[in-house]
Amino acid sequence: MPSPRVVVLVLAAGASTRFGSDKRQALLPDGRSLLEAVVATQRQVFDEVWVLTRPGPSGEPDAFAQAVCEAHGARCVTCADAALGQGHTLSAGLRMLLALPSAEAAAVPVAGALVALADMPWVRADTLQRLRERFEATGRVVLPRCGEALGHPRLLPRAVWSALLGDAVPAPGSAGAQGPAGLRGDRGAQALLDWSAAEQVWVDDTGVLRDADTPADLSQGKPTSLNGG
């Protein structure tokens, strides 16, 4: 039996307000950009990686993200409403998965979406592999746990997408519209699912807890495990 089809959705459409510049392009000590490190690690484990971006000032595609995707065999996807918040970006990605051409979807339906953040480049590939394996074994929501904290990325089976989507995504151009439930603005999946019922994969990978909010975060060294390994 083939493995369930999982598509990674990398949320890379934020404005990087606290960082002060496009943090996706900020360089790690190894010379790679944050976005390149995230995409490269995801591609070690998953065949399909979509990078969700916002359009440029004139509606043009994100040239930086597109170049990273081309270099690593990923897909760059423009989300028209990304400026309205991370909730809209994730919702757009899930809706695009649901709208895949019928011929492709009928062949191998997408069973789950791994939601990853573009500012978390320290997550290890072996952690991603363990998340994938747990999803293949259970078909349930899967997330990493490091110590007492729940981390990212999180794997969402198709069965929960409807709970996330609702009818909350406004039509293009209707920035003031809000639905009664579901993803919208900066409201992501955090408040919409019962994470206590999810499959928790215990890891010693502190990268699942760490993001880059400011330039200083990049100079603190790469965390690998609770044991310092």
C-alpha positions in Angstrom: 0.0 0.0 0.0 1.5 3.4 -1.0 2.1 6.0 1.7 -0.5 8.7 2.2 0.1 11.7 0.1 1.3 14.6 2.3 1.9 18.1 0.9 4.0 20.6 3.0 2.6 24.1 3.2 5.4 26.5 4.2 3.8 29.8 5.5 6.2 32.4 4.0 3.9 35.4 3.4 4.5 37.4 6.6 5.6 41.0 6.7 8.6 40.4 9.1 7.6 43.5 11.0 9.5 42.6 14.2 12.5 41.5 12.3 12.9 44.8 10.4 13.5 43.3 7.0 12.5 40.2 4.9 13.7 37.6 7.4 13.3 34.8 4.9 16.4 36.2 3.2 18.4 36.6 6.4 21.4 34.3 6.4 22.2 31.6 8.9 25.8 30.9 10.0 26.1 28.3 7.2 25.4 30.9 4.5 21.9 29.7 3.7 18.8 31.9 4.0 16.1 31.0 6.5 13.7 30.0 3.7 16.3 27.9 1.9 17.1 26.0 5.1 13.4 25.3 5.8 12.7 24.2 2.2 15.8 22.0 1.9 15.0 20.2 5.2 11.4 19.6 4.2 12.5 18.2 0.8 14.7 15.6 2.6 11.5 14.0 3.8 8.6 15.1 1.6 8.3 15.1 -2.2 5.8 17.9 -2.4 6.6 21.2 -0.7 4.5 24.4 -1.4 5.8 27.7 -0.3 2.9 30.1 0.3 3.8 33.7 -0.4 2.2 37.2 -0.8 2.2 39.0 -4.2 4.5 41.9 -4.9 3.3 45.5 -4.9 2.0 45.2 -8.5 0.7 41.6 -8.1 3.9 40.0 -9.3 5.2 36.7 -8.0 7.7 36.6 -5.2 11.0 36.3 -7.1 13.1 35.4 -4.0 10.8 32.6 -2.9 10.5 31.4 -6.5 14.2 31.1 -6.9 14.5 29.1 -3.7 11.7 26.8 -4.8 13.3 26.2 -8.2 16.6 25.3 -6.6 15.0 22.7 -4.3 12.2 21.2 -6.3 9.4 23.0 -4.4 6.4 24.9 -5.7 6.0 28.7 -5.1 2.3 29.6 -4.6 1.0 33.2 -4.5 -1.8 33.8 -2.0 -3.8 36.9 -3.1 -5.1 37.6 0.4 -1.9 36.9 2.3 -1.6 40.5 3.5 -4.8 39.9 5.6 -2.9 37.6 7.9 -1.5 34.1 8.4 -5.0 32.6 8.8 -5.8 33.6 5.3 -2.6 32.3 3.9 -3.1 28.8 5.4 -6.7 28.8 4.3 -5.7 29.6 0.8 -3.2 26.8 0.8 -5.8 24.3 2.0 -8.3 25.4 -0.5 -5.8 25.0 -3.3 -5.1 21.4 -2.2 -8.9 20.8 -2.3 -9.1 22.3 -5.7 -6.4 20.2 -7.3 -7.3 19.0 -10.8 -9.7 16.0 -10.5 -7.4 13.7 -12.6 -4.5 14.3 -10.2 -6.6 14.2 -7.0 -8.3 11.0 -8.1 -5.0 9.3 -8.7 -3.6 10.0 -5.3 -5.7 12.2 -3.0 -3.9 14.5 -0.6 -4.3 12.9 2.8 -2.7 15.5 4.9 -0.9 18.9 5.0 2.2 19.5 7.0 2.0 23.2 8.1 5.5 24.6 8.5 6.7 28.1 9.3 9.3 29.9 7.2 11.1 31.3 10.2 11.8 27.9 11.9 14.9 26.7 10.1 16.3 24.6 13.0 13.7 21.7 12.8 15.6 18.5 12.0 14.8 16.1 9.2 14.6 13.2 11.5 11.9 15.0 13.5 9.9 15.5 10.2 10.3 11.8 9.4 8.9 10.8 12.8 5.9 13.1 12.3 5.3 11.5 8.9 5.6 8.0 10.3 3.1 8.7 13.1 0.6 10.2 10.6 1.0 7.2 8.3 0.3 4.9 11.3 -2.7 6.8 12.8 -4.1 9.2 10.2 -4.7 11.8 13.0 -3.4 15.3 13.7 0.3 15.0 14.6 2.6 17.5 16.3 6.0 17.4 18.0 6.4 17.8 21.7 9.8 18.8 23.2 9.9 18.8 27.0 6.6 20.2 28.2 6.0 22.4 25.1 4.1 21.6 21.9 6.0 22.7 18.8 5.8 23.0 15.1 5.4 21.9 12.3 2.0 20.2 12.6 0.5 17.6 10.3 -3.2 18.1 9.6 -5.2 15.3 8.0 -7.8 16.1 5.4 -10.6 15.2 7.8 -10.0 18.4 9.9 -9.6 20.9 7.0 -13.3 21.7 7.0 -13.2 22.7 10.7 -10.4 25.1 9.8 -11.9 26.5 6.7 -15.5 27.2 7.5 -16.6 30.0 5.2 -14.2 32.5 6.7 -12.1 33.5 3.7 -13.5 36.6 2.0 -13.6 37.1 -1.7 -10.6 38.9 -3.2 -10.8 42.6 -2.5 -13.2 42.3 0.5 -10.6 42.9 3.2 -13.2 43.8 5.8 -15.2 40.6 5.5 -15.1 38.0 8.2 -16.7 34.6 8.4 -18.3 33.2 11.6 -15.6 30.6 12.1 -12.4 29.2 10.7 -9.1 30.7 9.6 -9.0 34.5 9.2 -6.6 37.4 9.7 -3.9 36.2 12.1 -6.1 33.6 13.6 -4.4 30.3 12.6 -5.2 26.7 13.4 -4.1 27.2 17.0 -7.5 28.2 18.3 -9.6 26.0 16.1 -8.5 22.4 16.9 -8.3 20.4 20.1 -4.6 19.9 20.2 -4.9 17.8 23.4 -6.4 15.1 21.3 -3.6 15.1 18.7 -0.9 12.5 18.4 2.1 14.0 20.2 5.5 12.8 19.1 8.1 13.3 21.8 11.4 14.7 20.4 14.6 16.1 21.8 14.7 18.6 18.9 14.5 22.1 20.4 14.2 23.4 16.8 10.5 22.7 17.0 10.2 25.4 19.6 12.4 28.1 18.1 11.7 30.7 15.5 13.5 33.8 14.3 11.7 37.0 15.4 14.7 39.3 15.4 18.2 39.3 13.9 19.6 38.5 17.3 17.8 35.1 17.2 20.1 34.1 14.3 23.3 34.4 16.3 22.4 32.2 19.2 23.7 29.0 17.6 21.7 26.1 16.2 19.8 24.1 18.9 19.7 20.4 18.2 18.6 18.5 21.2 17.8 18.8 24.9 20.9 16.8 25.6 23.1 19.2 23.7 23.8 16.6 21.0 
